[in-house]
Amino acid sequence: IVIPAALRKEMKLKPGDDLVARVEDGRLILETRDAVLRDIQRRFAAVAKGVSLVDELIAQRRAEAAKENQG
């Protein structure tokens, strides 16, 4: 994919920079890895230190499975 010079300049892209591509609502979205990382960090900033999201997810799934087995 060739990204026009004006867009590369606006995004401050340099030769060799990595981009992350995804499809959203039928559109191709290109983002720098740094932008993706900042977004992920922002989304999880509210998680308290010492909280394991993996442990919470496993506990949640186990509780859902227990409910299904009871009913």
MDTraj code that builds the backbone (N, CA, C; nanometers):
import mdtraj as md
import numpy as np

residues = "ILE VAL ILE PRO ALA ALA LEU ARG LYS GLU MET LYS LEU LYS PRO GLY ASP ASP LEU VAL ALA ARG VAL GLU ASP GLY ARG LEU ILE LEU GLU THR ARG ASP ALA VAL LEU ARG ASP ILE GLN ARG ARG PHE ALA ALA VAL ALA LYS GLY VAL SER LEU VAL ASP GLU LEU ILE ALA GLN ARG ARG ALA GLU ALA ALA LYS GLU ASN GLN GLY".split()
xyz = np.array([
    [0.0862, -0.1166, 0.0000],
    [0.0000, 0.0000, 0.0000],
    [0.0910, 0.1231, 0.0000],
    [0.0630, 0.2134, -0.0894],
    [0.1378, 0.3384, -0.0945],
    [0.0552, 0.4449, -0.0231],
    [0.1148, 0.5059, 0.0761],
    [0.0471, 0.6116, 0.1505],
    [0.0954, 0.7451, 0.0937],
    [0.0026, 0.8282, 0.0492],
    [0.0424, 0.9568, -0.0093],
    [0.1306, 1.0384, 0.0852],
    [0.2222, 1.1138, 0.0257],
    [0.3196, 1.1921, 0.1028],
    [0.2528, 1.2860, 0.2023],
    [0.1439, 1.3493, 0.1630],
    [0.0752, 1.4429, 0.2532],
    [0.0252, 1.3707, 0.3788],
    [-0.0263, 1.2489, 0.3618],
    [-0.0737, 1.1722, 0.4775],
    [0.0433, 1.1246, 0.5629],
    [0.1515, 1.0813, 0.4976],
    [0.2696, 1.0388, 0.5739],
    [0.3227, 1.1544, 0.6574],
    [0.3226, 1.2737, 0.5985],
    [0.3711, 1.3923, 0.6704],
    [0.2799, 1.4245, 0.7883],
    [0.1484, 1.4198, 0.7647],
    [0.0522, 1.4497, 0.8712],
    [0.0638, 1.3509, 0.9868],
    [0.0899, 1.2239, 0.9538],
    [0.1030, 1.1210, 1.0566],
    [0.2453, 1.1121, 1.1118],
    [0.3356, 1.1941, 1.0570],
    [0.4765, 1.1937, 1.0987],
    [0.5403, 1.0556, 1.0816],
    [0.5073, 0.9901, 0.9695],
    [0.5621, 0.8580, 0.9412],
    [0.6993, 0.8706, 0.8781],
    [0.7872, 0.7786, 0.9198],
    [0.9211, 0.7724, 0.8643],
    [0.9375, 0.6378, 0.7937],
    [1.0287, 0.6283, 0.6993],
    [1.0522, 0.4987, 0.6339],
    [1.0811, 0.3912, 0.7376],
    [1.0151, 0.2787, 0.7236],
    [1.0351, 0.1663, 0.8155],
    [0.9406, 0.1646, 0.9339],
    [0.8621, 0.2707, 0.9535],
    [0.7636, 0.2706, 1.0628],
    [0.6607, 0.1606, 1.0390],
    [0.6217, 0.0932, 1.1461],
    [0.5193, -0.0108, 1.1376],
    [0.3818, 0.0495, 1.1582],
    [0.2860, -0.0010, 1.0826],
    [0.1471, 0.0388, 1.0992],
    [0.0645, -0.0840, 1.1332],
    [-0.0410, -0.0627, 1.2090],
    [-0.1365, -0.1681, 1.2423],
    [-0.2602, -0.1413, 1.1577],
    [-0.3065, -0.2447, 1.0882],
    [-0.4246, -0.2306, 1.0024],
    [-0.5399, -0.3092, 1.0619],
    [-0.6596, -0.2501, 1.0536],
    [-0.7814, -0.3193, 1.0974],
    [-0.8971, -0.2682, 1.0132],
    [-1.0027, -0.3475, 1.0090],
    [-1.1230, -0.3080, 0.9364],
    [-1.2295, -0.2736, 1.0386],
    [-1.2915, -0.1587, 1.0208],
    [-1.3971, -0.1130, 1.1113],
    [-1.5101, -0.0556, 1.0275],
    [-1.6273, -0.1161, 1.0374],
    [-1.7452, -0.0709, 0.9613],
    [-1.7145, -0.0572, 0.8124],
    [-1.6422, -0.1558, 0.7575],
    [-1.6120, -0.1553, 0.6155],
    [-1.5032, -0.0586, 0.5742],
    [-1.4345, 0.0021, 0.6712],
    [-1.3265, 0.0965, 0.6421],
    [-1.1940, 0.0363, 0.6859],
    [-1.0882, 0.0661, 0.6118],
    [-0.9544, 0.0250, 0.6502],
    [-0.8944, 0.1344, 0.7372],
    [-0.8535, 0.0965, 0.8582],
    [-0.7946, 0.1908, 0.9531],
    [-0.6464, 0.1551, 0.9669],
    [-0.5597, 0.2529, 0.9457],
    [-0.4164, 0.2353, 0.9658],
    [-0.3739, 0.3235, 1.0815],
    [-0.3027, 0.2631, 1.1780],
    [-0.2552, 0.3375, 1.2942],
    [-0.1108, 0.2995, 1.3212],
    [-0.0378, 0.3915, 1.3797],
    [0.0976, 0.3573, 1.4211],
    [0.0892, 0.2668, 1.5441],
    [0.1936, 0.1900, 1.5644],
    [0.1961, 0.1043, 1.6834],
    [0.1895, 0.1883, 1.8100],
    [0.2556, 0.3033, 1.8076],
    [0.2532, 0.3912, 1.9251],
    [0.1109, 0.4380, 1.9557],
    [0.0332, 0.4702, 1.8523],
    [-0.1048, 0.5145, 1.8726],
    [-0.1885, 0.4020, 1.9317],
    [-0.1674, 0.2803, 1.8844],
    [-0.2412, 0.1647, 1.9375],
    [-0.2040, 0.1422, 2.0835],
    [-0.0754, 0.1503, 2.1136],
    [-0.0296, 0.1319, 2.2515],
    [-0.0881, 0.2373, 2.3442],
    [-0.0870, 0.3648, 2.3019],
    [-0.1460, 0.4717, 2.3842],
    [-0.2947, 0.4453, 2.4097],
    [-0.3666, 0.3982, 2.3082],
    [-0.5094, 0.3700, 2.3237],
    [-0.5317, 0.2572, 2.4243],
    [-0.4525, 0.1523, 2.4139],
    [-0.4657, 0.0400, 2.5080],
    [-0.4338, 0.0854, 2.6500],
    [-0.3270, 0.1633, 2.6656],
    [-0.2908, 0.2122, 2.7990],
    [-0.4007, 0.3013, 2.8562],
    [-0.4619, 0.3840, 2.7728],
    [-0.5703, 0.4714, 2.8178],
    [-0.6906, 0.3883, 2.8623],
    [-0.7221, 0.2852, 2.7850],
    [-0.8386, 0.2015, 2.8178],
    [-0.8224, 0.1285, 2.9506],
    [-0.7000, 0.0895, 2.9834],
    [-0.6777, 0.0107, 3.1044],
    [-0.6182, 0.0921, 3.2190],
    [-0.6102, 0.2223, 3.2044],
    [-0.5525, 0.3076, 3.3083],
    [-0.6323, 0.3016, 3.4379],
    [-0.7610, 0.2761, 3.4290],
    [-0.8466, 0.2757, 3.5477],
    [-0.8369, 0.1454, 3.6279],
    [-0.7678, 0.0455, 3.5751],
    [-0.7553, -0.0821, 3.6461],
    [-0.6581, -0.0627, 3.7620],
    [-0.7041, -0.0973, 3.8811],
    [-0.6223, -0.0793, 4.0011],
    [-0.4986, -0.1692, 3.9970],
    [-0.3900, -0.1190, 4.0537],
    [-0.2676, -0.1993, 4.0614],
    [-0.2957, -0.3239, 4.1448],
    [-0.2383, -0.4343, 4.1033],
    [-0.2565, -0.5595, 4.1758],
    [-0.3786, -0.6379, 4.1315],
    [-0.4616, -0.5791, 4.0438],
    [-0.5795, -0.6490, 3.9934],
    [-0.5390, -0.7260, 3.8693],
    [-0.5724, -0.8537, 3.8677],
    [-0.5437, -0.9360, 3.7515],
    [-0.6704, -0.9490, 3.6681],
    [-0.6704, -0.8871, 3.5511],
    [-0.7879, -0.8978, 3.4641],
    [-0.8095, -1.0410, 3.4181],
    [-0.7012, -1.1158, 3.4037],
    [-0.7126, -1.2562, 3.3641],
    [-0.7851, -1.3348, 3.4728],
    [-0.7440, -1.3157, 3.5984],
    [-0.8098, -1.3863, 3.7084],
    [-0.9566, -1.3478, 3.7182],
    [-0.9874, -1.2205, 3.6988],
    [-1.1266, -1.1763, 3.7046],
    [-1.2088, -1.2377, 3.5915],
    [-1.1509, -1.2452, 3.4727],
    [-1.2218, -1.3048, 3.3602],
    [-1.2468, -1.4532, 3.3831],
    [-1.1469, -1.5233, 3.4332],
    [-1.1642, -1.6664, 3.4620],
    [-1.2724, -1.6867, 3.5667],
    [-1.2717, -1.6072, 3.6722],
    [-1.3740, -1.6192, 3.7763],
    [-1.5126, -1.5921, 3.7192],
    [-1.5214, -1.4927, 3.6330],
    [-1.6497, -1.4591, 3.5710],
    [-1.6995, -1.5755, 3.4843],
    [-1.6115, -1.6332, 3.4067],
    [-1.6501, -1.7458, 3.3194],
    [-1.6911, -1.8667, 3.4022],
    [-1.6203, -1.8913, 3.5112],
    [-1.6553, -2.0043, 3.5980],
    [-1.7930, -1.9834, 3.6605],
    [-1.8231, -1.8614, 3.7036],
    [-1.9534, -1.8313, 3.7605],
    [-2.0636, -1.8500, 3.6560],
    [-2.0390, -1.8073, 3.5322],
    [-2.1370, -1.8270, 3.4263],
    [-2.1580, -1.9747, 3.3976],
    [-2.0510, -2.0530, 3.3967],
    [-2.0610, -2.1978, 3.3715],
    [-2.1381, -2.2655, 3.4843],
    [-2.1142, -2.2223, 3.6091],
    [-2.1863, -2.2796, 3.7226],
    [-2.3356, -2.2529, 3.7118],
    [-2.3713, -2.1307, 3.6694],
    [-2.5131, -2.0976, 3.6504],
    [-2.5768, -2.1851, 3.5434],
    [-2.5038, -2.2051, 3.4345],
    [-2.5559, -2.2883, 3.3252],
    [-2.5751, -2.4321, 3.3701],
    [-2.4856, -2.4832, 3.4530],
    [-2.4935, -2.6210, 3.5010],
    [-2.6075, -2.6384, 3.6008],
    [-2.6452, -2.5343, 3.6714],
    [-2.7548, -2.5408, 3.7688],
    [-2.8899, -2.5369, 3.7000],
    [-2.8998, -2.4634, 3.5900],
    [-3.0288, -2.4420, 3.5271],
    [-3.0507, -2.5293, 3.4143],
])
top = md.Topology()
chain = top.add_chain()
for i, resn in enumerate(residues, 1):
    res = top.add_residue(resn, chain, resSeq=i)
    for name in ("N", "CA", "C"):
        top.add_atom(name, md.element.get_by_symbol(name[0]), res)
traj = md.Trajectory(xyz[None], top)
